[in-house]
C-alpha cells in the first residue's frame, strides 16, 4: 500500500503546468552503510495525474494498492536539503500498481505464444 502525502505542481515537456501526487510506502527497516545501525524509513515517488489542483488535493491521505521500487536511471545530481551536499544518483523511485504490472505480464506472455 502507498499513501498520498502531498501534491506537487510540475511542468510537462510542452511547458504546461500539471499536478502530481507524492506517494509514500509503509515503514521499512534499512541498515546504515556507515554505522551499521538499523533505522526506519519510507520511500516516496512522484506520480503524474490529469487532475486539477482541487481534485489532486482531495486525494491526500488516500491509500492505493501498490508499492514503490528502485529503478535504474541516467546519473543525475541531487542536493541533500539538510546539508546542501550534492551527490550523484543513478536510480529513481517509481510507484508500481500490481494490477497494471500483472496486465503487462499477461500481454507479454500472449505475445510469446
MODELLER restraints for C-alpha pairs under 7 A, 6 or more apart:
rsr = mdl.restraints
at = mdl.atoms
rsr.add(forms.Gaussian(group=physical.xy_distance, feature=features.Distance(at['CA:1:A'], at['CA:25:A']), mean=6.48, stdev=0.5))
rsr.add(forms.Gaussian(group=physical.xy_distance, feature=features.Distance(at['CA:1:A'], at['CA:26:A']), mean=6.91, stdev=0.5))
rsr.add(forms.Gaussian(group=physical.xy_distance, feature=features.Distance(at['CA:1:A'], at['CA:63:A']), mean=6.41, stdev=0.5))
rsr.add(forms.Gaussian(group=physical.xy_distance, feature=features.Distance(at['CA:1:A'], at['CA:64:A']), mean=5.61, stdev=0.5))
rsr.add(forms.Gaussian(group=physical.xy_distance, feature=features.Distance(at['CA:1:A'], at['CA:65:A']), mean=4.64, stdev=0.5))
rsr.add(forms.Gaussian(group=physical.xy_distance, feature=features.Distance(at['CA:1:A'], at['CA:66:A']), mean=5.07, stdev=0.5))
rsr.add(forms.Gaussian(group=physical.xy_distance, feature=features.Distance(at['CA:1:A'], at['CA:67:A']), mean=5.89, stdev=0.5))
rsr.add(forms.Gaussian(group=physical.xy_distance, feature=features.Distance(at['CA:2:A'], at['CA:23:A']), mean=5.95, stdev=0.5))
rsr.add(forms.Gaussian(group=physical.xy_distance, feature=features.Distance(at['CA:2:A'], at['CA:24:A']), mean=5.25, stdev=0.5))
rsr.add(forms.Gaussian(group=physical.xy_distance, feature=features.Distance(at['CA:2:A'], at['CA:25:A']), mean=4.63, stdev=0.5))
rsr.add(forms.Gaussian(group=physical.xy_distance, feature=features.Distance(at['CA:2:A'], at['CA:26:A']), mean=6.58, stdev=0.5))
rsr.add(forms.Gaussian(group=physical.xy_distance, feature=features.Distance(at['CA:2:A'], at['CA:63:A']), mean=5.52, stdev=0.5))
rsr.add(forms.Gaussian(group=physical.xy_distance, feature=features.Distance(at['CA:2:A'], at['CA:64:A']), mean=5.42, stdev=0.5))
rsr.add(forms.Gaussian(group=physical.xy_distance, feature=features.Distance(at['CA:2:A'], at['CA:65:A']), mean=6.51, stdev=0.5))
rsr.add(forms.Gaussian(group=physical.xy_distance, feature=features.Distance(at['CA:2:A'], at['CA:66:A']), mean=6.25, stdev=0.5))
rsr.add(forms.Gaussian(group=physical.xy_distance, feature=features.Distance(at['CA:2:A'], at['CA:67:A']), mean=6.14, stdev=0.5))
rsr.add(forms.Gaussian(group=physical.xy_distance, feature=features.Distance(at['CA:3:A'], at['CA:23:A']), mean=5.34, stdev=0.5))
rsr.add(forms.Gaussian(group=physical.xy_distance, feature=features.Distance(at['CA:3:A'], at['CA:24:A']), mean=5.30, stdev=0.5))
rsr.add(forms.Gaussian(group=physical.xy_distance, feature=features.Distance(at['CA:3:A'], at['CA:25:A']), mean=6.66, stdev=0.5))
rsr.add(forms.Gaussian(group=physical.xy_distance, feature=features.Distance(at['CA:3:A'], at['CA:61:A']), mean=5.93, stdev=0.5))
rsr.add(forms.Gaussian(group=physical.xy_distance, feature=features.Distance(at['CA:3:A'], at['CA:62:A']), mean=5.69, stdev=0.5))
rsr.add(forms.Gaussian(group=physical.xy_distance, feature=features.Distance(at['CA:3:A'], at['CA:63:A']), mean=4.38, stdev=0.5))
rsr.add(forms.Gaussian(group=physical.xy_distance, feature=features.Distance(at['CA:3:A'], at['CA:64:A']), mean=6.43, stdev=0.5))
rsr.add(forms.Gaussian(group=physical.xy_distance, feature=features.Distance(at['CA:4:A'], at['CA:21:A']), mean=6.39, stdev=0.5))
rsr.add(forms.Gaussian(group=physical.xy_distance, feature=features.Distance(at['CA:4:A'], at['CA:22:A']), mean=5.85, stdev=0.5))
rsr.add(forms.Gaussian(group=physical.xy_distance, feature=features.Distance(at['CA:4:A'], at['CA:23:A']), mean=4.38, stdev=0.5))
rsr.add(forms.Gaussian(group=physical.xy_distance, feature=features.Distance(at['CA:4:A'], at['CA:24:A']), mean=6.45, stdev=0.5))
rsr.add(forms.Gaussian(group=physical.xy_distance, feature=features.Distance(at['CA:4:A'], at['CA:59:A']), mean=6.53, stdev=0.5))
rsr.add(forms.Gaussian(group=physical.xy_distance, feature=features.Distance(at['CA:4:A'], at['CA:60:A']), mean=4.94, stdev=0.5))
rsr.add(forms.Gaussian(group=physical.xy_distance, feature=features.Distance(at['CA:4:A'], at['CA:61:A']), mean=5.22, stdev=0.5))
rsr.add(forms.Gaussian(group=physical.xy_distance, feature=features.Distance(at['CA:4:A'], at['CA:62:A']), mean=5.61, stdev=0.5))
rsr.add(forms.Gaussian(group=physical.xy_distance, feature=features.Distance(at['CA:4:A'], at['CA:63:A']), mean=6.46, stdev=0.5))
rsr.add(forms.Gaussian(group=physical.xy_distance, feature=features.Distance(at['CA:5:A'], at['CA:22:A']), mean=5.70, stdev=0.5))
rsr.add(forms.Gaussian(group=physical.xy_distance, feature=features.Distance(at['CA:5:A'], at['CA:23:A']), mean=5.67, stdev=0.5))
rsr.add(forms.Gaussian(group=physical.xy_distance, feature=features.Distance(at['CA:5:A'], at['CA:24:A']), mean=6.57, stdev=0.5))
rsr.add(forms.Gaussian(group=physical.xy_distance, feature=features.Distance(at['CA:5:A'], at['CA:60:A']), mean=5.52, stdev=0.5))
rsr.add(forms.Gaussian(group=physical.xy_distance, feature=features.Distance(at['CA:5:A'], at['CA:61:A']), mean=6.10, stdev=0.5))
rsr.add(forms.Gaussian(group=physical.xy_distance, feature=features.Distance(at['CA:6:A'], at['CA:21:A']), mean=6.06, stdev=0.5))
rsr.add(forms.Gaussian(group=physical.xy_distance, feature=features.Distance(at['CA:6:A'], at['CA:22:A']), mean=5.28, stdev=0.5))
rsr.add(forms.Gaussian(group=physical.xy_distance, feature=features.Distance(at['CA:6:A'], at['CA:60:A']), mean=5.81, stdev=0.5))
rsr.add(forms.Gaussian(group=physical.xy_distance, feature=features.Distance(at['CA:7:A'], at['CA:19:A']), mean=6.57, stdev=0.5))
rsr.add(forms.Gaussian(group=physical.xy_distance, feature=features.Distance(at['CA:7:A'], at['CA:20:A']), mean=5.63, stdev=0.5))
rsr.add(forms.Gaussian(group=physical.xy_distance, feature=features.Distance(at['CA:7:A'], at['CA:21:A']), mean=4.56, stdev=0.5))
rsr.add(forms.Gaussian(group=physical.xy_distance, feature=features.Distance(at['CA:7:A'], at['CA:22:A']), mean=5.79, stdev=0.5))
rsr.add(forms.Gaussian(group=physical.xy_distance, feature=features.Distance(at['CA:7:A'], at['CA:56:A']), mean=6.48, stdev=0.5))
rsr.add(forms.Gaussian(group=physical.xy_distance, feature=features.Distance(at['CA:7:A'], at['CA:57:A']), mean=6.23, stdev=0.5))
rsr.add(forms.Gaussian(group=physical.xy_distance, feature=features.Distance(at['CA:8:A'], at['CA:19:A']), mean=5.62, stdev=0.5))
rsr.add(forms.Gaussian(group=physical.xy_distance, feature=features.Distance(at['CA:8:A'], at['CA:20:A']), mean=5.26, stdev=0.5))
rsr.add(forms.Gaussian(group=physical.xy_distance, feature=features.Distance(at['CA:8:A'], at['CA:21:A']), mean=6.21, stdev=0.5))
rsr.add(forms.Gaussian(group=physical.xy_distance, feature=features.Distance(at['CA:8:A'], at['CA:22:A']), mean=6.99, stdev=0.5))
rsr.add(forms.Gaussian(group=physical.xy_distance, feature=features.Distance(at['CA:9:A'], at['CA:17:A']), mean=6.69, stdev=0.5))
rsr.add(forms.Gaussian(group=physical.xy_distance, feature=features.Distance(at['CA:9:A'], at['CA:18:A']), mean=5.78, stdev=0.5))
rsr.add(forms.Gaussian(group=physical.xy_distance, feature=features.Distance(at['CA:9:A'], at['CA:19:A']), mean=4.56, stdev=0.5))
rsr.add(forms.Gaussian(group=physical.xy_distance, feature=features.Distance(at['CA:9:A'], at['CA:20:A']), mean=6.34, stdev=0.5))
rsr.add(forms.Gaussian(group=physical.xy_distance, feature=features.Distance(at['CA:10:A'], at['CA:17:A']), mean=5.61, stdev=0.5))
rsr.add(forms.Gaussian(group=physical.xy_distance, feature=features.Distance(at['CA:10:A'], at['CA:18:A']), mean=5.46, stdev=0.5))
rsr.add(forms.Gaussian(group=physical.xy_distance, feature=features.Distance(at['CA:10:A'], at['CA:19:A']), mean=6.05, stdev=0.5))
rsr.add(forms.Gaussian(group=physical.xy_distance, feature=features.Distance(at['CA:11:A'], at['CA:17:A']), mean=4.46, stdev=0.5))
rsr.add(forms.Gaussian(group=physical.xy_distance, feature=features.Distance(at['CA:11:A'], at['CA:18:A']), mean=5.98, stdev=0.5))
rsr.add(forms.Gaussian(group=physical.xy_distance, feature=features.Distance(at['CA:19:A'], at['CA:48:A']), mean=6.63, stdev=0.5))
rsr.add(forms.Gaussian(group=physical.xy_distance, feature=features.Distance(at['CA:19:A'], at['CA:49:A']), mean=6.04, stdev=0.5))
rsr.add(forms.Gaussian(group=physical.xy_distance, feature=features.Distance(at['CA:19:A'], at['CA:51:A']), mean=6.55, stdev=0.5))
rsr.add(forms.Gaussian(group=physical.xy_distance, feature=features.Distance(at['CA:19:A'], at['CA:52:A']), mean=6.70, stdev=0.5))
rsr.add(forms.Gaussian(group=physical.xy_distance, feature=features.Distance(at['CA:19:A'], at['CA:53:A']), mean=6.28, stdev=0.5))
rsr.add(forms.Gaussian(group=physical.xy_distance, feature=features.Distance(at['CA:19:A'], at['CA:56:A']), mean=6.85, stdev=0.5))
rsr.add(forms.Gaussian(group=physical.xy_distance, feature=features.Distance(at['CA:20:A'], at['CA:46:A']), mean=6.42, stdev=0.5))
rsr.add(forms.Gaussian(group=physical.xy_distance, feature=features.Distance(at['CA:20:A'], at['CA:47:A']), mean=5.38, stdev=0.5))
rsr.add(forms.Gaussian(group=physical.xy_distance, feature=features.Distance(at['CA:20:A'], at['CA:48:A']), mean=4.26, stdev=0.5))
rsr.add(forms.Gaussian(group=physical.xy_distance, feature=features.Distance(at['CA:20:A'], at['CA:49:A']), mean=5.19, stdev=0.5))
rsr.add(forms.Gaussian(group=physical.xy_distance, feature=features.Distance(at['CA:21:A'], at['CA:46:A']), mean=5.69, stdev=0.5))
rsr.add(forms.Gaussian(group=physical.xy_distance, feature=features.Distance(at['CA:21:A'], at['CA:47:A']), mean=5.17, stdev=0.5))
rsr.add(forms.Gaussian(group=physical.xy_distance, feature=features.Distance(at['CA:21:A'], at['CA:48:A']), mean=6.46, stdev=0.5))
rsr.add(forms.Gaussian(group=physical.xy_distance, feature=features.Distance(at['CA:22:A'], at['CA:44:A']), mean=6.56, stdev=0.5))
rsr.add(forms.Gaussian(group=physical.xy_distance, feature=features.Distance(at['CA:22:A'], at['CA:45:A']), mean=5.67, stdev=0.5))
rsr.add(forms.Gaussian(group=physical.xy_distance, feature=features.Distance(at['CA:22:A'], at['CA:46:A']), mean=4.70, stdev=0.5))
rsr.add(forms.Gaussian(group=physical.xy_distance, feature=features.Distance(at['CA:22:A'], at['CA:47:A']), mean=6.44, stdev=0.5))
rsr.add(forms.Gaussian(group=physical.xy_distance, feature=features.Distance(at['CA:23:A'], at['CA:44:A']), mean=5.47, stdev=0.5))
rsr.add(forms.Gaussian(group=physical.xy_distance, feature=features.Distance(at['CA:23:A'], at['CA:45:A']), mean=5.45, stdev=0.5))
rsr.add(forms.Gaussian(group=physical.xy_distance, feature=features.Distance(at['CA:23:A'], at['CA:46:A']), mean=6.45, stdev=0.5))
rsr.add(forms.Gaussian(group=physical.xy_distance, feature=features.Distance(at['CA:24:A'], at['CA:42:A']), mean=6.45, stdev=0.5))
rsr.add(forms.Gaussian(group=physical.xy_distance, feature=features.Distance(at['CA:24:A'], at['CA:43:A']), mean=5.62, stdev=0.5))
rsr.add(forms.Gaussian(group=physical.xy_distance, feature=features.Distance(at['CA:24:A'], at['CA:44:A']), mean=4.33, stdev=0.5))
rsr.add(forms.Gaussian(group=physical.xy_distance, feature=features.Distance(at['CA:24:A'], at['CA:45:A']), mean=6.63, stdev=0.5))
rsr.add(forms.Gaussian(group=physical.xy_distance, feature=features.Distance(at['CA:25:A'], at['CA:42:A']), mean=5.47, stdev=0.5))
rsr.add(forms.Gaussian(group=physical.xy_distance, feature=features.Distance(at['CA:25:A'], at['CA:43:A']), mean=5.36, stdev=0.5))
rsr.add(forms.Gaussian(group=physical.xy_distance, feature=features.Distance(at['CA:25:A'], at['CA:44:A']), mean=6.38, stdev=0.5))
rsr.add(forms.Gaussian(group=physical.xy_distance, feature=features.Distance(at['CA:25:A'], at['CA:67:A']), mean=6.33, stdev=0.5))
rsr.add(forms.Gaussian(group=physical.xy_distance, feature=features.Distance(at['CA:25:A'], at['CA:68:A']), mean=6.35, stdev=0.5))
rsr.add(forms.Gaussian(group=physical.xy_distance, feature=features.Distance(at['CA:26:A'], at['CA:42:A']), mean=5.86, stdev=0.5))
rsr.add(forms.Gaussian(group=physical.xy_distance, feature=features.Distance(at['CA:27:A'], at['CA:40:A']), mean=6.23, stdev=0.5))
rsr.add(forms.Gaussian(group=physical.xy_distance, feature=features.Distance(at['CA:27:A'], at['CA:41:A']), mean=5.59, stdev=0.5))
rsr.add(forms.Gaussian(group=physical.xy_distance, feature=features.Distance(at['CA:27:A'], at['CA:42:A']), mean=4.92, stdev=0.5))
rsr.add(forms.Gaussian(group=physical.xy_distance, feature=features.Distance(at['CA:28:A'], at['CA:40:A']), mean=5.48, stdev=0.5))
rsr.add(forms.Gaussian(group=physical.xy_distance, feature=features.Distance(at['CA:28:A'], at['CA:41:A']), mean=5.52, stdev=0.5))
rsr.add(forms.Gaussian(group=physical.xy_distance, feature=features.Distance(at['CA:28:A'], at['CA:42:A']), mean=6.04, stdev=0.5))
rsr.add(forms.Gaussian(group=physical.xy_distance, feature=features.Distance(at['CA:29:A'], at['CA:38:A']), mean=6.53, stdev=0.5))
rsr.add(forms.Gaussian(group=physical.xy_distance, feature=features.Distance(at['CA:29:A'], at['CA:39:A']), mean=5.60, stdev=0.5))
rsr.add(forms.Gaussian(group=physical.xy_distance, feature=features.Distance(at['CA:29:A'], at['CA:40:A']), mean=4.56, stdev=0.5))
rsr.add(forms.Gaussian(group=physical.xy_distance, feature=features.Distance(at['CA:29:A'], at['CA:41:A']), mean=6.32, stdev=0.5))
rsr.add(forms.Gaussian(group=physical.xy_distance, feature=features.Distance(at['CA:30:A'], at['CA:38:A']), mean=5.60, stdev=0.5))
rsr.add(forms.Gaussian(group=physical.xy_distance, feature=features.Distance(at['CA:30:A'], at['CA:39:A']), mean=5.65, stdev=0.5))
rsr.add(forms.Gaussian(group=physical.xy_distance, feature=features.Distance(at['CA:30:A'], at['CA:40:A']), mean=6.33, stdev=0.5))
rsr.add(forms.Gaussian(group=physical.xy_distance, feature=features.Distance(at['CA:31:A'], at['CA:37:A']), mean=5.53, stdev=0.5))
rsr.add(forms.Gaussian(group=physical.xy_distance, feature=features.Distance(at['CA:31:A'], at['CA:38:A']), mean=4.35, stdev=0.5))
rsr.add(forms.Gaussian(group=physical.xy_distance, feature=features.Distance(at['CA:31:A'], at['CA:39:A']), mean=6.35, stdev=0.5))
rsr.add(forms.Gaussian(group=physical.xy_distance, feature=features.Distance(at['CA:32:A'], at['CA:38:A']), mean=6.26, stdev=0.5))
rsr.add(forms.Gaussian(group=physical.xy_distance, feature=features.Distance(at['CA:43:A'], at['CA:68:A']), mean=6.69, stdev=0.5))
rsr.add(forms.Gaussian(group=physical.xy_distance, feature=features.Distance(at['CA:44:A'], at['CA:93:A']), mean=6.78, stdev=0.5))
rsr.add(forms.Gaussian(group=physical.xy_distance, feature=features.Distance(at['CA:45:A'], at['CA:68:A']), mean=6.92, stdev=0.5))
rsr.add(forms.Gaussian(group=physical.xy_distance, feature=features.Distance(at['CA:45:A'], at['CA:93:A']), mean=5.40, stdev=0.5))
rsr.add(forms.Gaussian(group=physical.xy_distance, feature=features.Distance(at['CA:45:A'], at['CA:94:A']), mean=5.48, stdev=0.5))
rsr.add(forms.Gaussian(group=physical.xy_distance, feature=features.Distance(at['CA:45:A'], at['CA:95:A']), mean=6.04, stdev=0.5))
rsr.add(forms.Gaussian(group=physical.xy_distance, feature=features.Distance(at['CA:65:A'], at['CA:97:A']), mean=6.53, stdev=0.5))
rsr.add(forms.Gaussian(group=physical.xy_distance, feature=features.Distance(at['CA:66:A'], at['CA:96:A']), mean=5.49, stdev=0.5))
rsr.add(forms.Gaussian(group=physical.xy_distance, feature=features.Distance(at['CA:66:A'], at['CA:97:A']), mean=4.63, stdev=0.5))
rsr.add(forms.Gaussian(group=physical.xy_distance, feature=features.Distance(at['CA:66:A'], at['CA:98:A']), mean=5.59, stdev=0.5))
rsr.add(forms.Gaussian(group=physical.xy_distance, feature=features.Distance(at['CA:67:A'], at['CA:95:A']), mean=5.82, stdev=0.5))
rsr.add(forms.Gaussian(group=physical.xy_distance, feature=features.Distance(at['CA:67:A'], at['CA:96:A']), mean=5.42, stdev=0.5))
rsr.add(forms.Gaussian(group=physical.xy_distance, feature=features.Distance(at['CA:67:A'], at['CA:97:A']), mean=6.98, stdev=0.5))
rsr.add(forms.Gaussian(group=physical.xy_distance, feature=features.Distance(at['CA:68:A'], at['CA:93:A']), mean=6.25, stdev=0.5))
rsr.add(forms.Gaussian(group=physical.xy_distance, feature=features.Distance(at['CA:68:A'], at['CA:94:A']), mean=5.35, stdev=0.5))
rsr.add(forms.Gaussian(group=physical.xy_distance, feature=features.Distance(at['CA:68:A'], at['CA:95:A']), mean=4.47, stdev=0.5))
rsr.add(forms.Gaussian(group=physical.xy_distance, feature=features.Distance(at['CA:68:A'], at['CA:96:A']), mean=5.91, stdev=0.5))
rsr.add(forms.Gaussian(group=physical.xy_distance, feature=features.Distance(at['CA:69:A'], at['CA:93:A']), mean=5.55, stdev=0.5))
rsr.add(forms.Gaussian(group=physical.xy_distance, feature=features.Distance(at['CA:69:A'], at['CA:94:A']), mean=5.41, stdev=0.5))
rsr.add(forms.Gaussian(group=physical.xy_distance, feature=features.Distance(at['CA:69:A'], at['CA:95:A']), mean=6.56, stdev=0.5))
rsr.add(forms.Gaussian(group=physical.xy_distance, feature=features.Distance(at['CA:70:A'], at['CA:91:A']), mean=6.44, stdev=0.5))
rsr.add(forms.Gaussian(group=physical.xy_distance, feature=features.Distance(at['CA:70:A'], at['CA:92:A']), mean=5.78, stdev=0.5))
rsr.add(forms.Gaussian(group=physical.xy_distance, feature=features.Distance(at['CA:70:A'], at['CA:93:A']), mean=4.71, stdev=0.5))
rsr.add(forms.Gaussian(group=physical.xy_distance, feature=features.Distance(at['CA:70:A'], at['CA:94:A']), mean=6.41, stdev=0.5))
rsr.add(forms.Gaussian(group=physical.xy_distance, feature=features.Distance(at['CA:71:A'], at['CA:91:A']), mean=5.44, stdev=0.5))
rsr.add(forms.Gaussian(group=physical.xy_distance, feature=features.Distance(at['CA:71:A'], at['CA:92:A']), mean=5.53, stdev=0.5))
rsr.add(forms.Gaussian(group=physical.xy_distance, feature=features.Distance(at['CA:71:A'], at['CA:93:A']), mean=6.22, stdev=0.5))
rsr.add(forms.Gaussian(group=physical.xy_distance, feature=features.Distance(at['CA:71:A'], at['CA:94:A']), mean=6.85, stdev=0.5))
rsr.add(forms.Gaussian(group=physical.xy_distance, feature=features.Distance(at['CA:72:A'], at['CA:90:A']), mean=5.99, stdev=0.5))
rsr.add(forms.Gaussian(group=physical.xy_distance, feature=features.Distance(at['CA:72:A'], at['CA:91:A']), mean=4.30, stdev=0.5))
rsr.add(forms.Gaussian(group=physical.xy_distance, feature=features.Distance(at['CA:72:A'], at['CA:92:A']), mean=6.50, stdev=0.5))
rsr.add(forms.Gaussian(group=physical.xy_distance, feature=features.Distance(at['CA:73:A'], at['CA:90:A']), mean=5.04, stdev=0.5))
rsr.add(forms.Gaussian(group=physical.xy_distance, feature=features.Distance(at['CA:73:A'], at['CA:91:A']), mean=4.60, stdev=0.5))
rsr.add(forms.Gaussian(group=physical.xy_distance, feature=features.Distance(at['CA:73:A'], at['CA:92:A']), mean=6.28, stdev=0.5))
rsr.add(forms.Gaussian(group=physical.xy_distance, feature=features.Distance(at['CA:74:A'], at['CA:90:A']), mean=5.58, stdev=0.5))
rsr.add(forms.Gaussian(group=physical.xy_distance, feature=features.Distance(at['CA:75:A'], at['CA:88:A']), mean=6.35, stdev=0.5))
rsr.add(forms.Gaussian(group=physical.xy_distance, feature=features.Distance(at['CA:75:A'], at['CA:89:A']), mean=5.41, stdev=0.5))
rsr.add(forms.Gaussian(group=physical.xy_distance, feature=features.Distance(at['CA:75:A'], at['CA:90:A']), mean=4.19, stdev=0.5))
rsr.add(forms.Gaussian(group=physical.xy_distance, feature=features.Distance(at['CA:76:A'], at['CA:88:A']), mean=5.46, stdev=0.5))
rsr.add(forms.Gaussian(group=physical.xy_distance, feature=features.Distance(at['CA:76:A'], at['CA:89:A']), mean=5.51, stdev=0.5))
rsr.add(forms.Gaussian(group=physical.xy_distance, feature=features.Distance(at['CA:76:A'], at['CA:90:A']), mean=6.47, stdev=0.5))
rsr.add(forms.Gaussian(group=physical.xy_distance, feature=features.Distance(at['CA:77:A'], at['CA:86:A']), mean=6.43, stdev=0.5))
rsr.add(forms.Gaussian(group=physical.xy_distance, feature=features.Distance(at['CA:77:A'], at['CA:87:A']), mean=5.59, stdev=0.5))
rsr.add(forms.Gaussian(group=physical.xy_distance, feature=features.Distance(at['CA:77:A'], at['CA:88:A']), mean=4.46, stdev=0.5))
rsr.add(forms.Gaussian(group=physical.xy_distance, feature=features.Distance(at['CA:77:A'], at['CA:89:A']), mean=6.27, stdev=0.5))
rsr.add(forms.Gaussian(group=physical.xy_distance, feature=features.Distance(at['CA:78:A'], at['CA:86:A']), mean=5.54, stdev=0.5))
rsr.add(forms.Gaussian(group=physical.xy_distance, feature=features.Distance(at['CA:78:A'], at['CA:87:A']), mean=5.33, stdev=0.5))
rsr.add(forms.Gaussian(group=physical.xy_distance, feature=features.Distance(at['CA:78:A'], at['CA:88:A']), mean=6.07, stdev=0.5))
rsr.add(forms.Gaussian(group=physical.xy_distance, feature=features.Distance(at['CA:78:A'], at['CA:89:A']), mean=6.85, stdev=0.5))
rsr.add(forms.Gaussian(group=physical.xy_distance, feature=features.Distance(at['CA:79:A'], at['CA:85:A']), mean=5.62, stdev=0.5))
rsr.add(forms.Gaussian(group=physical.xy_distance, feature=features.Distance(at['CA:79:A'], at['CA:86:A']), mean=4.36, stdev=0.5))
rsr.add(forms.Gaussian(group=physical.xy_distance, feature=features.Distance(at['CA:79:A'], at['CA:87:A']), mean=6.33, stdev=0.5))
rsr.add(forms.Gaussian(group=physical.xy_distance, feature=features.Distance(at['CA:80:A'], at['CA:86:A']), mean=6.34, stdev=0.5))
